[in-house]
Every structure is written in structure tokens, then in C-alpha cells.
Amino acid sequence: MKKVLQILLAAIILIAGMIPASAAKNSLVEKEKATYHWTWLKSAPLNDAKIKSILNIEKGKRPDPKTYLPRWYIWQHLKMFRNGVTFVMSRENYEKFVVPNEMIGREDGNFVMPKFVCDEIAKAANGNIAVFELALSFDAGYFSEHGGMVRIDVPDVFGLNLRIPSGNELGANEYWLPGGYTNGGVPEAFCDRIPKSRVIITENFQ
């Protein structure tokens, strides 16, 4: 019996060694998803057919959200951003795109989340940037593999021209969805480029 148990244990160790690290990490991420119950998880009032029709339009020619979203919805959505906005990036991108410039963002601007959303994630993370990856739909290990994470807060949004993204933005990728929420349920908006003098930067958050 003892020999059988030893053989079984050896087999388990062998199989575990054959499982890719990424698979183990992904299973951990799936387990973690049940741990957090974010208060801000929502979606836009758009059905699947409407979403698909907008996504099928070539980037650069997609309609203004004002043409397919109710006025009351746009007002309520952007209200979430009035007490400050935040975005995060890898330390590598921060050093490449933020450090040498006085204005932050691509030529057309920045995707941002409400500051209170980032505060909620930070509280749950307690220093663990893997929680940010999970909440914001980054690949597991993204920040740690790119030098850490940098948080950029903008307390005063006056004059930043906050609006719901149209999907025509330079930073809109294949994961973009119409309506003001990411595919992970995070409320997002778009704003003009931000003077570095108006931001609070938390560097190398790991």
C-alpha cells in the first residue's frame, strides 16, 4: 500500500511539472475572480445586435455615442468621473511616454476610469498588482513583467472634455466595446491630453 501511494505521489508531481506556468496562473486568476465583488460592474443599455453593428463599422468611421445612447445615460455615466479620474500603465510605458513629455496621452487623448474605481481596486489589492490586472482585464503578470505599475490620478477634470469613447480613438483596440464600459465591466471615459502639472503620480507600485 505504501508503495502504491509513493507511485501515485510521484505521478502527481510529474503531472504538475508538466502543467505550463501560464495555465497555473490562469487557474489562480479564475479562482480570484470569485473573491472580489466590485460595486461598479455594469454595462451599457445596448443589445448584442447594436453592439455588433457598431463593432462591424471600420475604426475611424464609428458613430458618435450621442447618436445611439440616451442623453440621461450619458449624463449619469460621466457623472461618475467628476470627482477625479485615474489611469494606470506599466513602468516601462511610463518611462517611455510620460517622463520625457509635459503632456500625457496620445495625440487624441486618454482612456480613464473614475478615481473611486481605482481606489476600490487599490484597497482590495493591498499592494498586489495582480488584482489590478484581474480587475482591469490585463493579462496575468503584465505589470510585473514590464517593471511594475504606475498610477496617474487627475483630481480636477475641469476642461478635459470628458466624453464616452466612440471606438475611433487611437488607443481603442480589438477589445473596445461601445457604451462606456470595458469588456471587464469597468466604467471608462475619454479625455483630452493632460498637462503633467495637473496629475498625481504614484510610481513603481508593485
N, C-alpha and C positions, 0 to 999 in steps of 0.2 A: 504493500500500500504506500509506504514511504517513497519507494522508487517511482511509482506512478505519479505521485504528487510532484516529485522532482522533475519528471519529464514534462508534466503539464506546465509547471512554473517556467521551465526553460523555453517551452513553446510560446508562452505568453510574452516573455521577454524578447524573443526573436521576432514575433509579430509586431510588437510595439516598436522595435527598432526599425521595422520596415515602413512604418507609417510616416509620411512626409511631415516635416515640422509645420508646414502651412496648414495641413489638414488638422493637426492637433490644435493649432492656433484658432482655426475657424470653428472647431467644435467648442472651444472655450468661449469664443465670441458669441456663438448661438446660445450657450448657457447663460452668458452675461445679459443677453437681451431681455431675459425674464426678470432681471434684478431691478431694472430702472423703469419707473412709470412717469415719464415726463408730462408736465402739465400742459405743454404747448403743442403736443402732437395733434395735428389737424390736417385737413385737406381742403382744396378749393371746391366751390359749388359747380363743378363741371363733370359731366358724364364721360364715360370712356370714349364714346364716339366723337365728342367735341375735342377731347384731349388728343385723340389720334389724328383728327383732321388738322389740328394746329401743328402737330409734330411733323406731319407729312409735307408741310409747306417748307420750302427751301429757307435755310437760315439767311437772314438779311431781308426777307420778304414777309416775315410773320407779322400778323396784325397787332396793333396797339391793344393791350389788355382792356382798355376802356371800351372797346367795341364788343367785348364778349363777357365782361364781368360787371355785375350790378354796381351802381355808384355807392350804395350803402356798404357793400362788401369791401370795396377798395378803401373807403374811409376807415372802416373798422380794422382792416389789415394794417394799414400804415400807421394807425394809432399806436400799435404795439412798439413802434420804433422811435416814438417821440422822446423817450427818456434816455436815449443813447443807443448807439449801435456798436457792434463788435464784429471783427473777423479774425480768423486765425490762419497761420501759414507755417510752413516748415522753416527752420532757422536758415537753411540753405537759400530758400527763396527770399527770406527777409534780408539777408546779407547781399543778395544779388540785385533785388529790385527796390528795396526800401532804404537801406543805409546810404547809397550814393545819391539819392534824389530828395528834393524838397517837397514833391507832390507824390502821394501814394495812390497807386492804382494803374490800370491800363489806360489807354488813351480815352476810352469812353466811360471809365469809372470802375466801381467796385460792387461786388455782391456782398451784402452784410446781413447779419442777424440781429434781433433785438438784444441789447446788453443783458437783460434779465434772463434770457435763454442761456447765454454763455455763463452767467453767474450760477445758474442752476446746475449746469453741467460741471462747472469747476467745483462746486460744493460736493457733488456726488463723486467726482474724480479723486478729490483729496490728494492731488499730486500725480495721479496715474493718467498719463496722456492717452492710454489705450481706451479710456472711457470717452474721450473726445473723438477718437477715431470711430468708435462704435456709434455715438450719438449723431455725428455729422457725416456718416457714410463714407469715411476714408477707408482705404484698405488697411487691414490689421498690420501694425508695425510701420506704417508710413512715416509718422513723425520721428520715431526712434531711429529709423533708417536714414533720415535726412537731417540729422543734427539736433533734433528736438523740436519743440513747438513755440511759436511766438504769438502772443495775443495782442491785438491792437484795438483799443477802445476809443470811441469818439463820443464824449459826454454830451456835446452840443451839436445837434444835427441841423441847426438853422442854416439855410442857404445851400444845403447839399442836394436839393432836388430829389428827394426820396420818391421812388416810384416802383410799381410792380414790374418785374422783369418781363420783357417781351420774347426772349429767346433769340433775339438778334445781337445780343451783346457779344463782344469778343471772347469773354470768358464762359459763355454758355456752351456746354459740351453735350455729349450724347445722352447724359443723364438728366438734363434740364426738363422740367415739367411746367406747363402753363398754370398760372393761378397764384403764384407767390409762396409755394411750399416746395422744398426739395423732395426727392423720392424717398427720403427718410423721415418726412413729416416735419422738417424744421422750417419755421417761417423765414422767408428771405425777402429782401428788397434790393434795389439797385440805387446807387447814388453817384454823384459826380466825383471826380478825383478829390482827394482830401489833403490839405496842407499838413505837413508833418507837425507843424506848430500846434495843431488842434487835437493831437492824439496822445493817448497814454499807452506806452509800450511796455509789456511785460516780456522780457527776453529770456530765451533758453528755458522755458517752462518744461520740465521733464518729470 
